[in-house]
Amino acid sequence: MNININQNKNLKLFKVIAKVAAENKQSAFIVGGYVRDLLMKRVSSTDIDFVTEGNGMGLAKAVANEIDPNLKVSIFKNYGTAMFKHNGLDLEFVGARKESYAEDSRKPFVETGTLEDDQKRRDFTINALAISLNENNFGELIDPFEGISDLKNKILRTPLAPVQTYSDDPLRMMRAIRFASTLNFTIEENSLAAIKSEAKRIRIVSLERIMVEFNKIMLSEKPSKGLQLLEQTGLLKMIMPELTALKGVEEIEGQTHKDNFWHTLEVVDNISQNTNNLWLRWAALLHDIGKAPTKKFVEGSGWTFHGHEFLGSKMVKSLFHRLKLPLGADMKYVQKLVKLSSRPIALIDDDTSDSALRRLLFDAGEDLEDLFILNKADITTKSSAKQAKFKRNFEEVALKIKEVEEKDQVRNFQPPISGEEIMEMFNLQPGREIGILKEKVKEAILEGEIANNREDARNFVIQEGRSIGLILV
């Protein structure tokens, strides 16, 4: 692998930094992910990190002033870093440093160091690569830990002893698995063993930081690679025991059930081929989460998981709360899809009533297509004949629903008669009767007793109102 910085689109910027650093009698280097991605010929990140053997904050200010005296520089004294934005890039400057850690904290004790000291503190050899911006060797690649070789061989290895690297900053264990999943790299054997031995150290990392890495794993091309590594190293059990509780197969009276953990990973991979929607992928991850607590063996019937969708949807809220994930619309979306995940399967029979189809339309609303994407991903049978049959069944259900939707328009149901109208009709004040009548209208439309229009709804309300003693005015 080679690199020609003279052909880089940011060469003009690098030349400015080189000039300013020389004038300030400082060294300057590009480090980290930007260098790695250049060598891998990936789309370069818009974040570029620079290291100087000197005052990083001072160099940032001087460079910003050279580019545009009005540029705003953000200073982070606690971390010894400074950053500013320029031409769509986030540029961060730091002084080269050594780090040491206390056992109970990710916050290091920092002291001034050399470039090599700074490279040693990096998480992986592929992220410890540097490019010189100094006059005597401008553009030279500096690779003290054989990161180039690891890039070629797709290996994740730590610059220092892996136990020290992961113990110092346990978030690096999540980053190792994230890079393995997103870059399709292999974690070096000793490094993987160190993650297993240090897994409990993840408890000193905030869940917010853990979930940033977890979500990047979920958004990788094949999330199961990262999820398997999380399970293999023991990290997943500490982060999400609800998921690892699905693991394993039991046998009673010769009857077994499938391993719902490995099935879940297949479903996540399947859905990832069809969507980059993070929360739809989360719905796939959690769609069977209620199966562990509802699993029961019934003599004569075998293994059952009755109500696992309903319990699973309730578990979503507590799980999102504990993991510091969003508790608003995203959580409710995942809850909804988990709760409805088995409903379309029940509608495959030829004698499915229109009311059952209307109710699914009403309950799924604008998320119906996403529900079907989830259902199709849930087909993990290895039999091509069964796969084809299940997919045909879903297409038939989709066609039936389309016909009902065109006829009854209940997908994003809005009552054809409002509570205000009902109050005027019977000269009522706001109260319980209004809610009862509105609910009766909704049920009548979903059951197909009346059409979804204002006239039928009004006549129905008059009839129902009279039945409970209300007088039309």
C-alpha positions in Angstrom: 0.0 0.0 0.0 1.3 3.4 -0.8 0.0 7.0 -0.5 0.6 10.1 -2.5 -0.4 13.0 -0.5 0.5 15.4 -3.3 -2.7 14.2 -5.1 -4.9 14.5 -2.1 -7.9 16.8 -2.5 -6.9 18.5 0.8 -3.3 19.1 -0.2 -3.7 22.9 0.0 -4.9 22.7 3.6 -2.1 20.3 4.5 0.4 22.8 3.0 -1.0 25.6 5.1 -0.7 23.5 8.2 2.9 22.5 7.3 3.8 26.2 6.7 2.3 27.4 10.0 3.8 24.6 12.0 7.3 25.4 10.6 6.9 29.1 11.4 5.9 28.1 15.0 8.9 25.6 15.1 6.5 22.7 15.7 6.1 19.3 14.0 2.8 18.3 12.5 1.3 15.0 11.5 -2.0 13.6 10.2 -3.0 10.6 12.3 -5.7 8.0 12.8 -8.8 7.1 10.7 -8.2 9.6 7.9 -4.8 7.9 7.1 -6.3 4.4 7.4 -9.2 5.2 5.1 -6.8 6.8 2.5 -4.8 3.6 2.5 -7.9 1.5 2.2 -9.2 3.7 -0.6 -12.4 4.2 1.4 -14.5 7.4 1.2 -12.4 9.6 3.4 -13.9 10.8 6.6 -14.7 14.5 7.1 -12.9 14.3 10.4 -9.1 14.8 10.3 -6.9 14.6 13.3 -3.5 16.3 13.6 -0.8 15.7 16.2 2.0 18.1 17.0 5.0 17.7 19.3 4.1 20.9 21.0 1.0 23.0 21.8 -1.9 21.5 19.9 -4.3 24.3 20.9 -1.8 27.0 19.9 -1.2 25.3 16.5 -5.0 25.1 15.9 -5.4 28.9 16.6 -2.5 29.8 14.3 -3.7 27.6 11.4 -7.3 28.9 11.7 -6.0 32.5 11.7 -3.9 31.8 8.6 -7.0 30.4 6.8 -9.5 33.0 8.0 -9.0 35.3 11.0 -12.8 35.0 11.6 -12.8 31.2 12.0 -14.1 30.1 15.4 -11.8 27.7 17.3 -13.3 25.5 20.0 -10.8 24.8 22.8 -11.0 21.8 25.2 -8.4 22.5 27.8 -9.2 19.3 29.8 -8.2 17.2 26.8 -5.5 19.5 25.4 -7.4 19.6 22.1 -8.8 22.3 19.8 -10.9 22.0 16.7 -12.5 24.1 14.0 -14.6 23.6 10.9 -13.3 24.5 7.4 -14.7 23.6 3.9 -17.0 20.9 5.4 -14.2 19.3 7.4 -13.9 18.9 11.2 -10.2 19.6 12.0 -8.9 18.6 15.4 -5.4 19.4 16.8 -3.8 17.8 19.8 -0.3 17.9 21.4 1.5 14.5 21.3 1.1 12.9 24.7 1.6 9.9 27.0 -1.3 8.5 28.9 -1.7 6.4 32.1 -5.0 5.2 33.6 -6.4 4.6 37.1 -8.2 1.3 37.4 -11.6 2.7 37.9 -11.7 5.4 35.2 -11.4 5.9 31.5 -10.0 9.4 32.1 -6.2 9.2 31.7 -3.4 11.0 33.4 -1.8 12.9 30.5 1.8 14.2 30.0 3.6 15.6 27.1 5.2 13.0 24.7 6.6 12.3 21.3 4.8 11.3 18.1 5.6 7.6 18.9 4.2 8.0 22.4 1.1 9.3 20.9 0.9 6.4 18.4 1.4 3.9 21.2 -1.7 5.2 23.0 -3.9 4.6 19.9 -6.3 1.7 20.0 -5.1 -0.3 16.9 -2.1 -0.4 14.7 -4.3 0.5 11.7 -5.3 3.7 13.6 -1.7 4.5 14.7 -0.5 5.4 11.2 0.7 8.9 10.6 1.6 11.1 7.6 4.3 13.8 8.1 3.5 17.4 7.3 7.1 18.5 8.1 9.4 20.1 5.5 12.1 17.5 5.7 9.8 14.5 5.0 6.4 15.9 3.9 4.0 13.1 2.9 6.1 10.3 4.5 4.1 7.5 6.1 5.2 6.8 9.7 4.3 3.2 10.8 6.1 2.0 13.9 3.8 -0.9 14.6 3.3 -2.5 11.2 -0.1 -1.1 10.7 0.3 -1.4 6.9 0.8 -5.1 7.2 -2.3 -5.4 9.4 -4.3 -3.4 6.9 -3.2 -5.8 4.1 -4.0 -8.8 6.2 -7.2 -7.4 7.6 -6.1 -7.8 11.2 -7.0 -5.8 14.2 -4.0 -5.6 16.6 -3.2 -3.3 19.4 0.1 -1.3 19.5 0.8 -2.2 23.1 0.0 -5.5 25.0 -3.8 -6.0 24.4 -4.6 -6.6 28.1 -3.2 -3.1 28.9 -4.9 -1.5 25.9 -8.4 -2.8 26.9 -8.0 -2.5 30.6 -6.8 1.2 30.2 -9.9 2.1 28.1 -12.5 -0.7 27.9 -14.5 1.1 25.2 -11.7 -0.1 22.9 -13.2 -3.6 23.2 -16.4 -2.3 21.6 -14.4 -0.4 19.0 -12.4 -3.6 18.1 -15.7 -5.5 17.5 -17.2 -2.5 15.6 -14.1 -2.3 13.3 -14.2 -6.1 12.8 -17.9 -5.8 11.8 -17.8 -2.7 9.6 -14.4 -3.3 7.9 -14.7 -7.1 7.9 -11.4 -7.5 9.7 -10.3 -10.3 12.1 -9.4 -9.5 15.7 -5.9 -10.9 16.3 -5.9 -14.0 18.6 -4.2 -12.5 21.6 -6.4 -9.4 21.3 -9.6 -11.4 21.3 -8.4 -13.4 24.3 -7.7 -10.1 26.1 -11.2 -8.8 25.3 -12.7 -12.0 26.9 -10.5 -11.6 30.0 -11.2 -7.9 30.4 -14.9 -7.9 29.4 -16.1 -7.0 32.9 -14.2 -3.7 32.7 -16.9 -2.5 30.2 -18.9 -1.6 33.3 -16.9 1.6 33.9 -17.9 2.9 30.4 -21.1 4.9 30.0 -24.0 3.2 28.2 -24.2 6.2 25.9 -20.7 5.5 24.6 -21.3 1.8 24.4 -24.5 2.3 22.4 -22.7 4.6 19.9 -20.4 1.6 19.0 -23.3 -0.9 19.2 -25.3 1.1 16.7 -22.4 1.2 14.3 -22.2 -2.6 14.5 -26.0 -2.7 13.9 -25.5 -0.5 10.8 -22.7 -2.7 9.3 -23.3 -4.7 6.2 -23.5 -8.0 8.2 -24.3 -7.1 11.8 -24.2 -10.8 12.9 -20.3 -10.7 12.7 -20.2 -8.0 15.4 -23.1 -9.5 17.4 -21.4 -13.0 17.4 -18.1 -11.4 18.7 -20.0 -9.6 21.4 -21.6 -12.9 22.5 -18.3 -14.8 22.2 -16.4 -12.4 24.3 -19.0 -12.1 27.1 -19.7 -8.4 26.4 -23.2 -9.0 25.1 -24.3 -10.8 28.3 -23.3 -7.7 30.3 -24.9 -5.2 27.9 -28.0 -7.0 26.9 -28.7 -10.2 28.9 -32.3 -10.3 27.4 -30.7 -11.2 24.1 -28.3 -13.9 25.3 -31.2 -15.4 27.3 -32.6 -16.6 23.9 -29.5 -18.8 23.4 -29.7 -22.6 23.6 -32.0 -25.4 22.7 -34.0 -27.5 25.2 -35.4 -31.0 24.6 -38.4 -32.6 26.4 -40.0 -35.8 25.3 -38.0 -35.7 22.1 -39.2 -32.3 21.1 -36.9 -29.3 20.7 -37.3 -25.6 19.7 -34.9 -23.6 17.5 -32.1 -21.6 19.1 -33.8 -18.2 19.1 -30.5 -16.3 19.6 -28.9 -17.6 16.4 -32.2 -17.2 14.6 -32.4 -13.6 15.6 -28.9 -12.9 14.2 -30.0 -14.4 10.9 -33.1 -12.2 10.9 -30.9 -9.1 11.5 -28.6 -10.0 8.6 -31.6 -10.7 6.4 -33.2 -7.3 7.1 -29.9 -5.5 6.7 -29.9 -6.6 3.0 -33.1 -4.5 2.5 -32.8 -1.5 4.8 -30.4 0.9 6.4 -33.1 2.0 8.9 -31.3 1.6 12.3 -34.6 1.2 14.2 -36.0 -1.3 11.8 -32.9 -3.3 12.3 -33.4 -3.0 16.1 -36.9 -4.3 15.7 -35.4 -7.4 14.0 -32.9 -7.7 16.9 -35.7 -7.6 19.5 -38.6 -9.2 17.6 -38.3 -12.5 19.7 -37.0 -10.9 22.9 -40.1 -12.1 24.8 -39.5 -15.7 23.9 -37.2 -16.5 26.8 -39.6 -15.5 29.6 -42.7 -17.0 27.8 -41.1 -20.3 26.9 -43.2 -23.3 28.1 -43.5 -27.0 27.3 -47.1 -28.2 27.1 -47.6 -31.9 27.0 -49.2 -32.9 23.7 -48.5 -29.5 22.1 -44.7 -29.1 22.5 -42.9 -25.8 23.1 -45.0 -22.7 23.2 -44.2 -19.0 23.4 -47.7 -17.6 23.9 -47.8 -13.8 24.2 -44.1 -13.3 23.5 -44.8 -10.4 21.1 -46.9 -8.5 23.7 -44.3 -9.1 26.5 -41.5 -8.3 24.1 -43.0 -5.0 23.2 -43.2 -4.1 26.9 -39.6 -5.2 27.4 -38.5 -2.8 24.6 -39.3 0.2 26.8 -37.4 -0.9 29.8 -34.5 -2.1 27.6 -34.3 1.3 25.8 -34.5 3.1 29.1 -31.6 1.1 30.6 -29.4 1.4 27.5 -30.0 5.1 27.3 -31.5 4.8 23.8 -34.1 7.3 22.6 -37.4 7.0 24.4 -39.6 8.9 21.9 -40.8 8.0 18.5 -37.9 5.6 17.7 -38.7 3.5 20.8 -42.4 3.5 20.1 -41.7 2.4 16.5 -39.6 -0.6 17.6 -42.3 -1.4 20.2 -45.0 -1.4 17.6 -43.1 -3.7 15.2 -42.2 -6.1 17.9 -45.9 -6.3 19.1 -47.2 -6.8 15.5 -44.4 -9.1 14.4 -46.5 -12.3 14.2 -49.8 -10.7 13.1 -49.4 -11.0 9.3 -48.7 -14.7 9.7 -52.1 -15.3 11.3 -53.7 -13.7 8.2 -52.4 -16.1 5.7 -55.5 -18.4 5.7 -57.9 -18.1 2.8 -60.8 -17.4 5.2 -59.2 -14.4 6.8 -61.9 -11.8 7.4 -61.8 -8.3 6.1 -62.1 -7.1 9.7 -58.8 -8.8 10.6 -57.1 -7.1 7.7 -58.6 -3.7 8.6 -57.4 -4.1 12.2 -53.8 -4.9 11.0 -54.0 -1.8 8.7 -55.3 0.3 11.5 -52.7 -0.9 14.0 -49.7 -0.8 11.7 -50.6 2.4 9.9 -47.7 4.0 8.0 -45.4 1.3 9.3 -47.1 -1.6 7.5 -44.4 -1.9 4.7 -41.7 -2.0 7.4 -43.6 -4.7 9.2 -43.7 -6.8 6.0 -39.9 -6.3 5.5 -39.5 -7.6 9.1 -41.8 -10.6 8.4 -39.9 -11.6 5.2 -36.5 -11.3 7.1 -38.0 -13.6 9.7 -38.1 -16.4 7.2 -34.8 -18.3 8.0 -35.7 -21.8 6.9 -33.0 -23.4 4.8 -35.6 -25.1 2.6 -35.9 -23.1 -0.7 -39.4 -24.6 -1.2 -40.6 -23.4 2.2 -39.0 -20.0 1.6 -40.8 -19.6 -1.7 -44.1 -20.7 -0.1 -43.8 -18.2 2.8 -42.9 -15.4 0.5 -45.9 -16.2 -1.8 -48.2 -16.2 1.3 -46.9 -12.7 2.3 -47.6 -11.5 -1.2 -51.1 -12.8 -1.0 -51.7 -11.1 2.4 -50.2 -7.8 1.0 -52.6 -8.0 -2.0 -55.6 -8.6 0.3 -54.6 -5.7 2.5 -54.2 -3.4 -0.6 -57.7 -4.3 -1.7 -59.2 -3.6 1.8 -57.2 -0.4 2.1 -58.5 1.0 -1.2 -62.0 0.1 -0.2 -62.1 1.2 3.4 -59.2 3.7 3.9 -58.4 2.7 7.5 -54.6 2.7 7.3 -54.1 6.1 9.0 -57.6 6.1 10.5 -59.2 9.4 11.5 -62.7 9.1 12.9 -65.2 10.5 10.3 -67.0 12.2 13.1 -65.3 14.3 15.8 -66.0 14.5 19.5 -67.1 18.2 19.1 -69.8 17.1 16.6 -71.0 14.4 19.0 -71.3 17.0 21.8 -73.3 19.3 19.5 -75.6 16.5 18.4 -76.6 15.7 22.0 -75.8 19.0 23.7 -73.2 17.3 25.9 -70.3 18.6 27.9 -66.9 16.8 27.5 -67.1 13.5 29.3 -67.0 9.7 29.2 -69.9 9.3 26.8 -68.0 11.0 24.0 -65.1 8.6 24.2 -67.4 5.6 24.3 -69.2 6.7 21.2 -66.0 7.5 19.3 -64.7 4.1 20.2 -67.9 2.4 19.0 -67.6 4.2 15.7 -64.1 3.0 15.2 -65.0 -0.6 16.1 -68.0 -0.5 13.7 -65.8 0.7 10.8 -63.1 -1.9 11.6 -65.7 -4.7 11.8 -67.2 -3.6 8.5 -70.6 -2.8 10.1 -70.6 0.7 8.6 -68.6 2.4 5.8 -65.8 4.8 6.7 -67.7 8.0 5.9 -69.3 10.9 7.8 -72.9 10.1 6.9 -72.8 6.4 8.1 -70.8 7.4 11.2 -73.4 10.1 12.1 -76.4 7.8 11.7 -74.5 5.1 13.8 -73.8 7.7 16.6 -77.5 8.7 16.6 -78.6 5.1 17.0 -76.0 4.3 19.7 -76.6 7.6 21.5 -80.3 6.8 21.8 -79.5 3.3 23.1 -77.8 4.8 26.1 -80.5 7.4 26.7 -79.1 10.5 24.9 -81.5 12.9 23.2 -80.7 14.3 19.8 -81.0 18.1 19.7 
